[in-house]
Amino acid sequence: MQEKPASFSIKNWADDDRPREKLVQKGSYVLSDAELIAILIGSGSREESAVELSKRILASVNHNINELGNLSVNQLMRFKGIGEAKAVTIAAALEMGRRRRVEDTSKITKIKSSHDVFELLYPLIGELQHEEFWIVYLNNSNKVVHKAQLSKGGITGTLVDVRLVLKQALELGAVGIVLAHNHPSGTLKPSMADRQITNKLKIASEALDIKILDHLILARHQYISFADKGIL
């Protein structure tokens, strides 16, 4: 086998080109996604550097960090050069990033548009592999008084208890409700069941002077708003 040149290893690169040193000297924001992942895994293999291995992993998910976060430890271990320890490190780091995004949603206290709802709920349900139905309860100033998971189901769908939705709205003193659920399949097209449950909740809530303001379907960094589309 032809011997690899001495410069192949990251250890032999100029300090300015080495991910760890670059982070210390210039800050994490200047590093590419591949360089950040290379820091996590620490080393590559005899055939490729940690950065090249990271680039290969990213290419497999079309350079989408969120898609990378959906890979399991076993899926990550399919890449040559990634053992269990490295796979666990990548998975843990991406989970920390997801939790950071969840904490950032606490800054959203008032709903001014459908996009605010998307920003509020995407970190919670946007990347799940199963379907969940969530409710956002609002007061008369459209401020969020509570958000909660109503139900959790399989990829094919989830059940919604209308009585439970309205009971909690009354207990919270909410006058507005936003419905939201995710489509793990990636499609944004509302199903017949989606339309039916929206209409059912709308009719039931009107009798209690509670308004269904919107219903969002979230999927892969996108969403559709029933209110924006005029189908509420």
C-alpha positions as CSV (number, residue, x, y, z in Angstrom):
1,M,0.0,0.0,0.0
2,Q,1.3,3.4,-0.9
3,E,2.3,5.4,2.2
4,K,0.3,8.4,3.0
5,P,2.1,11.8,2.8
6,A,3.1,13.2,6.2
7,S,0.7,16.1,5.7
8,F,-2.3,13.8,5.6
9,S,-2.8,13.8,9.4
10,I,-4.4,16.9,11.0
11,K,-1.5,16.9,13.5
12,N,0.8,17.9,10.6
13,W,-1.3,20.7,9.3
14,A,-0.5,24.3,9.9
15,D,-2.0,25.6,13.1
16,D,-4.3,27.9,11.2
17,D,-5.8,24.9,9.4
18,R,-6.3,22.7,12.5
19,P,-9.9,22.8,13.7
20,R,-9.1,22.8,17.5
21,E,-6.5,25.5,17.1
22,K,-8.7,27.5,14.8
23,L,-11.6,27.4,17.3
24,V,-9.3,28.7,20.1
25,Q,-7.7,31.4,18.0
26,K,-10.6,32.6,16.0
27,G,-13.8,31.4,17.6
28,S,-16.2,28.5,16.8
29,Y,-18.2,30.6,14.3
30,V,-15.4,30.5,11.7
31,L,-15.4,26.7,11.6
32,S,-17.3,24.8,8.9
33,D,-19.8,22.1,9.9
34,A,-17.2,19.5,8.9
35,E,-14.5,21.0,11.1
36,L,-16.8,21.2,14.1
37,I,-17.8,17.5,13.7
38,A,-14.1,16.7,13.2
39,I,-13.4,18.2,16.7
40,L,-16.1,15.9,18.1
41,I,-14.7,12.7,16.6
42,G,-11.1,13.6,17.3
43,S,-9.5,11.5,14.6
44,G,-10.3,9.9,11.3
45,S,-8.8,6.7,9.9
46,R,-5.7,5.6,8.0
47,E,-7.5,6.5,4.7
48,E,-8.9,9.9,5.6
49,S,-8.6,12.7,8.1
50,A,-11.3,13.6,10.6
51,V,-12.4,16.5,8.5
52,E,-12.7,14.4,5.4
53,L,-14.6,11.8,7.3
54,S,-16.9,14.5,8.6
55,K,-17.5,15.8,5.1
56,R,-18.4,12.3,4.0
57,I,-20.9,12.0,6.8
58,L,-22.4,15.4,6.1
59,A,-22.7,14.6,2.4
60,S,-24.8,11.6,3.3
61,V,-27.5,13.9,4.7
62,N,-27.1,16.6,2.1
63,H,-25.1,18.8,4.5
64,N,-28.2,19.2,6.7
65,I,-27.3,19.3,10.4
66,N,-30.8,18.7,11.4
67,E,-31.0,15.5,9.3
68,L,-27.7,14.5,10.8
69,G,-29.3,14.8,14.2
70,N,-31.9,12.3,13.2
71,L,-29.3,9.6,12.6
72,S,-29.2,7.0,15.3
73,V,-25.9,5.8,16.9
74,N,-26.1,2.6,14.8
75,Q,-26.6,4.6,11.6
76,L,-23.6,6.7,12.4
77,M,-21.5,3.6,13.1
78,R,-22.0,2.5,9.5
79,F,-19.4,5.0,8.4
80,K,-15.9,3.6,8.4
81,G,-13.9,5.3,11.1
82,I,-16.9,5.9,13.4
83,G,-17.1,3.6,16.3
84,E,-19.6,3.6,19.1
85,A,-17.8,6.3,21.2
86,K,-17.6,8.7,18.3
87,A,-21.2,8.1,17.3
88,V,-22.4,8.7,20.8
89,T,-20.3,11.9,21.0
90,I,-21.9,13.2,17.8
91,A,-25.4,12.2,18.9
92,A,-24.9,13.9,22.3
93,A,-23.6,17.1,20.8
94,L,-26.5,17.4,18.4
95,E,-29.0,16.7,21.2
96,M,-27.5,19.5,23.2
97,G,-28.0,21.8,20.2
98,R,-31.6,20.8,20.0
99,R,-32.2,21.4,23.7
100,R,-30.6,24.8,23.3
101,R,-33.1,25.7,20.6
102,V,-35.9,24.5,22.9
103,E,-34.7,26.9,25.6
104,D,-34.6,29.7,23.1
105,T,-38.3,29.3,22.4
106,S,-39.0,30.6,25.9
107,K,-38.3,34.0,24.5
108,I,-41.5,33.8,22.4
109,T,-44.2,35.0,24.7
110,K,-46.6,36.6,22.2
111,I,-47.9,35.1,19.0
112,K,-48.1,37.7,16.2
113,S,-48.0,35.4,13.2
114,S,-48.0,31.7,12.2
115,H,-44.2,31.9,11.9
116,D,-44.1,32.7,15.7
117,V,-45.9,29.4,16.3
118,F,-43.5,27.6,14.0
119,E,-40.5,29.0,15.9
120,L,-42.1,28.1,19.2
121,L,-42.9,24.5,18.3
122,Y,-40.4,23.3,15.7
123,P,-37.6,22.5,18.2
124,L,-40.1,20.4,20.1
125,I,-41.8,18.4,17.3
126,G,-40.4,19.4,13.9
127,E,-37.8,16.6,13.7
128,L,-39.6,13.8,15.4
129,Q,-40.1,10.4,13.7
130,H,-43.5,10.0,15.2
131,E,-46.6,12.3,15.1
132,E,-47.5,14.5,18.1
133,F,-50.4,17.0,18.4
134,W,-49.8,20.1,20.5
135,I,-51.9,23.0,21.7
136,V,-50.8,26.6,22.3
137,Y,-53.2,28.5,24.6
138,L,-53.4,32.3,24.3
139,N,-55.0,35.0,26.4
140,N,-56.8,38.0,24.9
141,S,-53.5,39.7,24.1
142,N,-52.3,36.7,22.1
143,K,-49.7,36.0,24.8
144,V,-48.8,32.3,25.4
145,V,-50.3,31.1,28.7
146,H,-49.5,27.5,28.1
147,K,-48.3,25.0,25.5
148,A,-48.8,21.3,25.8
149,Q,-48.6,18.0,24.0
150,L,-52.2,16.7,23.7
151,S,-51.4,13.3,22.1
152,K,-48.6,11.2,20.8
153,G,-49.1,8.7,18.1
154,G,-47.4,6.7,15.4
155,I,-46.3,7.9,12.0
156,T,-49.8,7.2,10.6
157,G,-51.6,9.6,12.9
158,T,-52.7,10.6,16.4
159,L,-55.9,11.0,18.4
160,V,-57.2,14.3,19.6
161,D,-59.6,14.6,22.6
162,V,-61.7,17.7,22.0
163,R,-63.1,17.7,25.6
164,L,-59.6,17.7,27.0
165,V,-58.5,20.7,24.8
166,L,-61.5,22.8,25.9
167,K,-61.3,21.7,29.5
168,Q,-57.7,22.9,29.8
169,A,-58.5,26.2,27.9
170,L,-61.2,27.0,30.5
171,E,-58.9,26.2,33.4
172,L,-56.2,28.5,31.9
173,G,-58.7,31.3,31.0
174,A,-57.5,31.1,27.4
175,V,-59.6,32.8,24.7
176,G,-57.5,31.6,21.8
177,I,-56.1,28.3,20.7
178,V,-53.6,27.4,18.1
179,L,-53.4,23.7,17.0
180,A,-50.2,22.2,15.7
181,H,-48.9,18.8,14.7
182,N,-46.0,17.3,12.8
183,H,-45.9,15.1,9.7
184,P,-42.9,12.8,10.0
185,S,-43.4,11.9,6.3
186,G,-42.4,15.4,5.3
187,T,-45.6,16.2,3.5
188,L,-47.3,19.5,4.3
189,K,-50.6,18.6,2.7
190,P,-53.4,18.5,5.2
191,S,-55.2,15.2,5.4
192,M,-58.9,14.7,5.6
193,A,-58.5,13.8,9.2
194,D,-56.5,17.1,9.8
195,R,-59.4,19.1,8.3
196,Q,-62.0,17.2,10.2
197,I,-60.4,17.6,13.7
198,T,-59.9,21.3,13.0
199,N,-63.5,21.8,12.1
200,K,-64.7,19.7,15.1
201,L,-62.6,21.8,17.5
202,K,-63.7,25.0,15.9
203,I,-67.4,24.2,16.2
204,A,-67.0,23.0,19.8
205,S,-64.9,26.0,21.0
206,E,-67.3,28.6,19.5
207,A,-69.9,27.5,22.1
208,L,-67.5,28.5,24.8
209,D,-66.4,31.8,23.2
210,I,-63.0,30.3,22.6
211,K,-61.5,30.9,19.1
212,I,-59.4,28.4,17.1
213,L,-56.9,30.9,15.6
214,D,-54.8,28.5,13.5
215,H,-53.7,25.0,12.8
216,L,-50.1,24.4,11.7
217,I,-48.6,21.3,10.2
218,L,-44.8,21.2,10.6
219,A,-42.4,19.1,8.5
220,R,-38.7,19.4,7.8
221,H,-38.1,23.1,8.5
222,Q,-41.4,24.0,6.7
223,Y,-44.9,24.5,7.8
224,I,-48.4,25.2,6.5
225,S,-50.8,27.4,8.3
226,F,-54.6,26.8,7.9
227,A,-55.2,30.5,8.6
228,D,-52.7,31.7,6.1
229,K,-54.1,29.4,3.5
230,G,-57.7,30.4,4.2
231,I,-58.8,26.9,5.0
232,L,-59.5,27.3,8.8
